[in-house]
Amino acid sequence: MAALAPALLPIAGSAATSALAPAAGSLLTGGLGVLANAYASRTAQKQAAAQQQQAAALKIAELEKQRSIDERRKRDALKREQARRRARFGAAGLLASHSADAVLEGLRQQTEQSIMDAREADQLSIRNINQQLSADRRTARRGARATRQRSLLDPIGRVGEAWPDNNFPRRSWTYLR
């Protein structure tokens, strides 16, 4: 444009501006579409994460409820077995002996150990559920970050990179020269 006569410069400038206006409008519209898609994607990811969190909480609640039911059943079974053994020991005349007490204490200890083992197994299951949830969150965040990076389009429609500090690559602006 520097080679043009000074009188023709305003005309050439307006022609260049009018030629770039549709392209700029197209880029603006495309950019808004990318932002809208990114927002919709982010909202969907948040909803999916909330559903995963809710499902994990439900699994944990079910495990705890089942553990409570199992503990109550084991303790009830222990009471019935102790009553049955006391009746047998009483019929045999051994109710006041130390061996009868030792047998009944052994039954109680076995039941308590069984309950503790079940609690540990449930805690391990809960820990696994929470670890899986955390891993899913990390994977979703990585996927969202990659999607955002892919959705940042440079002016000619090629997939660009995320440009930190607004440091745009100069190669993508060469078509304007």
C-alpha positions as CSV (number, residue, x, y, z in Angstrom):
1,M,0.0,0.0,0.0
2,A,3.0,2.3,0.5
3,A,3.5,2.2,-3.3
4,L,0.1,3.7,-3.9
5,A,-0.3,7.4,-4.5
6,P,-1.2,9.3,-1.4
7,A,-4.6,10.3,-2.9
8,L,-5.6,6.7,-3.4
9,L,-4.6,5.6,0.1
10,P,-7.9,6.3,1.8
11,I,-9.8,4.3,-0.9
12,A,-7.4,1.4,-0.7
13,G,-7.7,1.5,3.1
14,S,-11.4,1.4,3.0
15,A,-11.4,-1.5,0.4
16,A,-9.1,-3.5,2.7
17,T,-11.2,-2.7,5.7
18,S,-14.4,-3.7,3.9
19,A,-12.8,-6.9,2.7
20,L,-11.8,-7.8,6.2
21,A,-15.1,-7.0,7.9
22,P,-16.9,-10.2,6.8
23,A,-13.9,-12.3,7.8
24,A,-13.8,-10.5,11.2
25,G,-17.6,-11.0,11.7
26,S,-17.2,-14.7,10.8
27,L,-14.4,-15.1,13.3
28,L,-16.4,-13.3,16.0
29,T,-19.5,-15.5,15.3
30,G,-17.3,-18.6,15.3
31,G,-15.6,-17.6,18.5
32,L,-19.0,-17.1,20.2
33,G,-20.1,-20.5,19.0
34,V,-16.9,-22.0,20.5
35,L,-17.5,-20.3,23.8
36,A,-21.1,-21.4,23.9
37,N,-20.0,-25.0,23.1
38,A,-17.3,-24.8,25.8
39,Y,-19.9,-23.5,28.3
40,A,-22.4,-26.3,27.4
41,S,-19.6,-28.9,27.7
42,R,-18.5,-27.6,31.0
43,T,-22.0,-27.6,32.3
44,A,-22.5,-31.2,31.1
45,Q,-19.2,-32.2,32.8
46,K,-20.3,-30.6,36.1
47,Q,-23.6,-32.4,35.9
48,A,-21.8,-35.7,35.2
49,A,-19.4,-35.1,38.1
50,A,-22.4,-34.4,40.4
51,Q,-24.1,-37.6,39.3
52,Q,-20.9,-39.6,39.9
53,Q,-20.6,-38.0,43.4
54,Q,-24.2,-38.9,44.2
55,A,-23.8,-42.4,42.9
56,A,-20.7,-42.9,45.1
57,A,-22.5,-41.5,48.1
58,L,-25.4,-43.9,47.5
59,K,-23.0,-46.9,47.3
60,I,-21.3,-45.9,50.5
61,A,-24.6,-45.4,52.3
62,E,-25.7,-48.9,51.0
63,L,-22.5,-50.4,52.3
64,E,-22.9,-48.8,55.7
65,K,-26.5,-49.8,56.0
66,Q,-25.7,-53.4,55.0
67,R,-22.9,-53.5,57.5
68,S,-25.2,-52.4,60.2
69,I,-27.7,-55.1,59.3
70,D,-25.0,-57.7,59.2
71,E,-23.6,-56.7,62.6
72,R,-27.0,-56.8,64.2
73,R,-27.7,-60.3,62.7
74,K,-24.3,-61.6,63.9
75,R,-24.9,-60.3,67.4
76,D,-28.4,-61.8,67.5
77,A,-27.0,-65.1,66.3
78,L,-24.3,-64.9,69.0
79,K,-27.0,-64.4,71.7
80,R,-29.0,-67.3,70.4
81,E,-25.9,-69.6,70.3
82,Q,-24.8,-68.5,73.7
83,A,-28.3,-69.2,75.1
84,R,-28.3,-72.7,73.4
85,R,-24.8,-73.4,74.8
86,R,-25.8,-72.3,78.3
87,A,-28.9,-74.6,78.1
88,R,-26.7,-77.5,77.2
89,F,-24.1,-76.7,79.9
90,G,-26.9,-76.3,82.4
91,A,-28.4,-79.6,81.4
92,A,-24.9,-81.2,81.8
93,G,-24.4,-79.4,85.1
94,L,-21.4,-77.4,83.8
95,L,-23.0,-73.9,83.9
96,A,-20.9,-72.6,86.7
97,S,-17.6,-74.0,85.4
98,H,-14.8,-72.0,83.9
99,S,-14.8,-74.1,80.7
100,A,-18.4,-73.0,80.0
101,D,-17.4,-69.4,80.4
102,A,-14.4,-69.9,78.2
103,V,-16.5,-71.4,75.5
104,L,-19.0,-68.6,75.6
105,E,-16.2,-66.0,75.7
106,G,-14.6,-67.7,72.7
107,L,-17.9,-67.4,70.8
108,R,-18.2,-63.7,71.6
109,Q,-14.6,-63.1,70.5
110,Q,-15.1,-64.9,67.2
111,T,-18.2,-62.9,66.5
112,E,-16.5,-59.6,67.4
113,Q,-13.5,-60.5,65.2
114,S,-15.9,-61.4,62.3
115,I,-17.6,-58.0,62.7
116,M,-14.2,-56.2,62.8
117,D,-13.1,-58.0,59.6
118,A,-16.3,-57.0,57.9
119,R,-15.8,-53.4,58.9
120,E,-12.3,-53.4,57.5
121,A,-13.5,-54.9,54.3
122,D,-16.2,-52.2,54.0
123,Q,-13.7,-49.5,54.8
124,L,-11.5,-50.8,52.0
125,S,-14.5,-50.8,49.6
126,I,-15.4,-47.2,50.6
127,R,-11.8,-46.1,50.1
128,N,-11.8,-47.8,46.7
129,I,-15.0,-46.0,45.8
130,N,-13.6,-42.6,46.8
131,Q,-10.3,-43.3,45.0
132,Q,-12.2,-44.2,41.8
133,L,-14.3,-41.0,42.1
134,S,-11.1,-38.9,42.5
135,A,-9.5,-40.7,39.5
136,D,-12.7,-40.0,37.5
137,R,-12.6,-36.3,38.5
138,R,-8.9,-36.0,37.5
139,T,-9.6,-37.7,34.1
140,A,-12.6,-35.4,33.5
141,R,-10.5,-32.3,34.3
142,R,-7.7,-33.5,32.0
143,G,-10.3,-34.1,29.3
144,A,-11.9,-30.7,29.8
145,R,-8.5,-29.0,29.7
146,A,-7.7,-30.8,26.4
147,T,-11.1,-30.0,25.0
148,R,-10.6,-26.3,25.9
149,Q,-7.2,-26.3,24.3
150,R,-8.5,-27.9,21.1
151,S,-11.5,-25.5,21.0
152,L,-9.3,-22.4,21.0
153,L,-9.3,-21.7,17.2
154,D,-6.8,-19.4,15.5
155,P,-8.1,-17.0,12.9
156,I,-7.9,-19.3,10.0
157,G,-9.8,-22.1,11.6
158,R,-6.9,-24.4,12.5
159,V,-6.8,-25.9,15.9
160,G,-4.3,-23.8,17.9
161,E,-2.8,-24.1,21.3
162,A,-3.8,-22.4,24.5
163,W,-1.9,-19.1,24.3
164,P,-0.7,-18.2,27.8
165,D,-0.4,-14.5,28.5
166,N,-2.1,-13.6,25.2
167,N,1.1,-14.4,23.4
168,F,-0.5,-15.3,20.1
169,P,1.7,-17.2,17.5
170,R,2.6,-14.8,14.7
171,R,2.3,-17.5,12.0
172,S,-1.5,-17.6,12.2
173,W,-1.8,-13.9,11.3
174,T,0.2,-14.1,8.1
175,Y,-2.8,-14.1,5.8
176,L,-3.6,-10.5,6.9
177,R,-0.4,-9.2,5.2
